[in-house]
Amino acid sequence: MPYTTSEESGEGRSEYVPAAAGPFVPETYREGGKVVLPVTFLDGATAELVYDPRLRLAERGVWAMFAVSPADGPGRGFIAVQGDIGRWIAGDAPADVLQGADDAVVRVWTTPDGEPAERLVYEFGPWRVLAPQDGAPARWATAIAGRTTQDGFLVVEGREGFAIAPPGGEGQPQLILGDLNPEGVILNLGQCDLRRDRPPAEGSQFGAWCLETGGGTVSVHAYSAEDGAFGDAVAAGLRIRTARP
């Protein structure tokens, strides 16, 4: 059963309450028949997505992926979610509880399939950030700090000699709308050298292209496990404005 923590007091780090059931659904507003979704990327940059209401992007839920590397070794992939984390952890209680950066709580959980054997779960407000536990757990517990913005998005930064992968490279931060099953949209803010291309691939459709904004470039990846209609609708119905680093 997945858990989040209640407010800490004294030894309250061992106190649990059931996790919220749903993913993070950000607030939107209407403008001229379009939906406007203000978003904050993991590095604190902001943008506004303006799209056809039929795309239902905000309602799909928002989560994120990124990589973190120390100066002296290989990096690890991280995912950030709200809601149920039961697919990634096992057991009724964590194997250990560690102190993270800025006094954040980091719990070490076993995993359902043993690959990896354990996961680190960082707790930043309602967000849970998960990473494989491949050694040196106390050191990795302080690798990142996180905070929740006023509009509910997660912002993270590297600490103690660790760095978040930069835009444009392997493991770059990605903001994801939808669970990608069967479809969703992946956004990267920063460098973008993609061309408009949507090649078919064995029953799935994946398209990627760049959108220029007044404050930067956003790469858009539209994925559907069913057909190319979703990618076509995103390409026709989504624009991005007022991106700010």
C-alpha positions as CSV (number, residue, x, y, z in Angstrom):
1,M,0.0,0.0,0.0
2,P,1.5,3.4,-0.9
3,Y,2.0,6.0,1.8
4,T,2.8,9.6,2.3
5,T,3.8,11.2,5.6
6,S,1.8,13.3,8.0
7,E,3.2,16.4,9.6
8,E,6.4,15.6,11.5
9,S,6.8,16.1,15.2
10,G,9.6,14.6,17.2
11,E,9.9,11.1,15.8
12,G,7.0,11.6,13.4
13,R,9.0,10.4,10.5
14,S,7.7,6.9,11.1
15,E,4.0,8.1,11.0
16,Y,2.1,7.4,7.8
17,V,-1.2,8.3,6.1
18,P,-2.5,6.8,2.9
19,A,-1.3,8.5,-0.3
20,A,-3.5,10.7,-2.4
21,A,-5.2,8.7,-5.1
22,G,-4.7,11.0,-8.2
23,P,-2.0,12.6,-10.2
24,F,-1.2,16.4,-10.2
25,V,-3.8,18.2,-12.2
26,P,-2.9,21.9,-12.6
27,E,-5.3,24.8,-12.8
28,T,-6.2,26.2,-16.2
29,Y,-8.4,29.1,-17.5
30,R,-10.2,29.9,-20.7
31,E,-9.2,32.6,-23.2
32,G,-11.0,33.1,-26.5
33,G,-12.2,29.5,-26.8
34,K,-8.8,28.1,-25.9
35,V,-7.5,26.6,-22.7
36,V,-4.5,28.3,-21.1
37,L,-2.3,26.1,-18.9
38,P,0.5,27.9,-17.0
39,V,3.3,25.5,-16.3
40,T,6.6,25.6,-14.3
41,F,9.4,23.4,-15.5
42,L,11.7,21.6,-13.1
43,D,14.3,24.3,-13.2
44,G,11.8,27.1,-12.3
45,A,11.3,28.3,-15.9
46,T,7.7,29.0,-16.8
47,A,5.5,29.0,-19.9
48,E,1.9,29.0,-20.9
49,L,0.4,26.3,-23.0
50,V,-2.5,27.4,-25.2
51,Y,-4.5,24.6,-26.7
52,D,-7.7,23.3,-28.1
53,P,-10.0,22.1,-25.2
54,R,-10.5,18.8,-27.0
55,L,-6.9,17.9,-26.2
56,R,-7.6,17.7,-22.5
57,L,-3.9,18.1,-21.6
58,A,-4.2,19.3,-18.0
59,E,-6.8,16.7,-17.1
60,R,-4.3,13.9,-18.1
61,G,-2.1,14.8,-15.0
62,V,1.4,16.1,-14.9
63,W,4.6,14.3,-13.8
64,A,8.3,14.7,-14.6
65,M,11.5,12.8,-15.4
66,F,15.1,14.0,-15.0
67,A,18.6,12.7,-14.4
68,V,21.1,13.6,-11.6
69,S,24.8,13.1,-11.7
70,P,27.6,13.5,-9.1
71,A,30.9,15.1,-10.2
72,D,32.7,11.8,-9.7
73,G,30.5,9.1,-11.1
74,P,27.5,8.0,-13.2
75,G,24.1,9.5,-12.9
76,R,20.7,8.1,-12.0
77,G,17.3,8.6,-13.5
78,F,14.6,10.2,-11.4
79,I,10.8,10.4,-11.7
80,A,8.6,12.9,-9.9
81,V,4.9,12.1,-9.3
82,Q,1.9,12.9,-7.1
83,G,-0.5,10.3,-6.0
84,D,-0.2,6.5,-5.9
85,I,3.4,5.2,-5.9
86,G,2.5,1.6,-5.2
87,R,3.8,0.4,-8.6
88,W,7.3,1.4,-7.6
89,I,7.5,0.3,-3.9
90,A,6.7,-2.7,-1.8
91,G,6.1,-3.5,1.9
92,D,4.2,-1.9,4.7
93,A,7.0,0.4,5.9
94,P,10.3,1.7,4.5
95,A,13.6,-0.1,5.1
96,D,15.2,3.1,6.3
97,V,14.5,6.8,6.7
98,L,17.2,9.3,5.8
99,Q,17.6,13.1,6.1
100,G,17.8,14.9,2.8
101,A,18.8,18.3,1.8
102,D,17.1,21.2,3.7
103,D,15.8,18.6,6.2
104,A,13.7,16.8,3.6
105,V,12.6,13.3,4.4
106,V,14.0,10.5,2.1
107,R,12.7,7.0,2.6
108,V,14.3,3.8,1.4
109,W,11.7,1.3,0.1
110,T,12.1,-2.2,-1.3
111,T,10.7,-2.7,-4.8
112,P,8.0,-5.1,-6.1
113,D,10.2,-6.8,-8.7
114,G,13.7,-6.4,-7.1
115,E,15.0,-4.3,-10.1
116,P,16.5,-2.3,-8.4
117,A,16.3,-3.9,-5.0
118,E,15.5,-0.6,-3.3
119,R,14.4,2.9,-4.2
120,L,14.9,6.3,-2.7
121,V,11.7,8.3,-2.3
122,Y,12.2,12.0,-1.7
123,E,9.3,13.9,-0.2
124,F,8.8,17.5,-1.3
125,G,5.3,18.6,-0.2
126,P,2.8,16.5,-2.2
127,W,5.5,15.4,-4.7
128,R,7.3,12.1,-4.5
129,V,10.6,11.8,-6.3
130,L,11.9,8.3,-6.9
131,A,15.3,7.1,-7.8
132,P,17.1,3.7,-7.8
133,Q,19.1,3.0,-4.7
134,D,22.4,1.7,-6.2
135,G,24.7,2.4,-3.3
136,A,25.7,5.3,-1.0
137,P,22.1,6.1,0.1
138,A,23.0,8.7,2.7
139,R,25.0,10.6,0.1
140,W,22.3,10.4,-2.6
141,A,19.7,11.4,-0.1
142,T,21.2,15.0,-0.1
143,A,21.7,15.0,-3.9
144,I,18.6,17.2,-4.6
145,A,16.4,19.8,-3.0
146,G,12.9,20.5,-4.0
147,R,10.0,22.8,-3.5
148,T,6.5,23.2,-4.6
149,T,5.5,26.4,-6.4
150,Q,2.3,28.4,-5.7
151,D,0.6,26.7,-8.6
152,G,1.6,23.2,-7.5
153,F,4.5,22.4,-9.8
154,L,7.8,20.9,-8.5
155,V,11.2,22.7,-8.8
156,V,14.4,20.8,-8.1
157,E,18.1,21.7,-7.9
158,G,21.3,19.7,-7.4
159,R,23.1,19.9,-4.1
160,E,26.3,18.6,-2.4
161,G,28.3,18.2,-5.7
162,F,25.3,16.8,-7.7
163,A,23.9,18.4,-10.8
164,I,20.6,18.1,-12.7
165,A,21.2,17.1,-16.4
166,P,21.0,20.2,-18.6
167,P,18.4,20.8,-21.4
168,G,19.3,19.2,-24.7
169,G,21.4,16.3,-23.3
170,E,20.8,12.8,-22.1
171,G,18.5,12.7,-19.1
172,Q,17.3,16.3,-19.7
173,P,14.4,17.4,-17.5
174,Q,11.0,16.5,-19.1
175,L,7.6,17.7,-18.1
176,I,5.0,15.1,-19.1
177,L,1.2,15.5,-19.5
178,G,-0.5,12.1,-19.4
179,D,0.7,8.7,-18.5
180,L,1.8,7.8,-22.1
181,N,-0.6,4.9,-21.9
182,P,-2.1,5.2,-24.4
183,E,-1.0,8.8,-25.1
184,G,0.6,11.9,-23.8
185,V,2.8,14.9,-24.4
186,I,6.4,15.4,-23.3
187,L,7.9,19.0,-23.1
188,N,11.5,20.1,-22.9
189,L,12.4,23.7,-22.5
190,G,15.7,24.8,-23.9
191,Q,17.7,23.5,-26.9
192,C,15.7,22.0,-29.7
193,D,17.2,20.7,-33.0
194,L,14.2,18.6,-33.9
195,R,12.4,18.7,-37.2
196,R,8.6,18.1,-37.7
197,D,8.5,14.4,-38.1
198,R,6.0,11.7,-37.2
199,P,7.2,8.3,-38.5
200,P,5.0,5.2,-37.9
201,A,6.6,2.6,-35.6
202,E,4.8,-0.8,-35.3
203,G,1.4,0.2,-34.1
204,S,2.5,3.3,-32.3
205,Q,2.9,6.9,-33.4
206,F,5.6,9.3,-32.1
207,G,6.1,12.8,-33.3
208,A,8.5,15.5,-32.2
209,W,8.9,19.1,-33.3
210,C,10.1,22.5,-32.0
211,L,7.9,25.5,-31.0
212,E,9.6,28.9,-30.8
213,T,8.4,31.3,-28.2
214,G,9.3,34.8,-27.2
215,G,11.5,33.6,-24.3
216,G,12.9,30.3,-25.6
217,T,12.4,27.1,-27.6
218,V,10.3,24.2,-26.4
219,S,10.5,20.7,-27.9
220,V,7.2,18.9,-28.1
221,H,7.0,15.1,-28.2
222,A,3.5,13.7,-28.8
223,Y,3.1,9.9,-28.3
224,S,0.2,7.6,-28.9
225,A,0.1,3.8,-28.7
226,E,-2.9,3.7,-31.0
227,D,-2.4,5.9,-34.1
228,G,-1.2,9.2,-35.4
229,A,-4.5,11.1,-34.8
230,F,-3.4,12.4,-31.3
231,G,0.0,13.7,-32.7
232,D,-1.9,15.5,-35.5
233,A,-4.3,17.0,-33.0
234,V,-1.5,18.2,-30.8
235,A,0.5,19.7,-33.7
236,A,-2.6,21.6,-34.9
237,G,-4.0,22.6,-31.5
238,L,-1.1,23.5,-29.2
239,R,1.0,26.6,-29.1
240,I,3.3,27.9,-26.4
241,R,3.8,31.4,-25.3
242,T,5.6,33.6,-22.8
243,A,8.3,31.0,-21.9
244,R,10.6,32.5,-19.3
245,P,13.9,31.0,-18.1
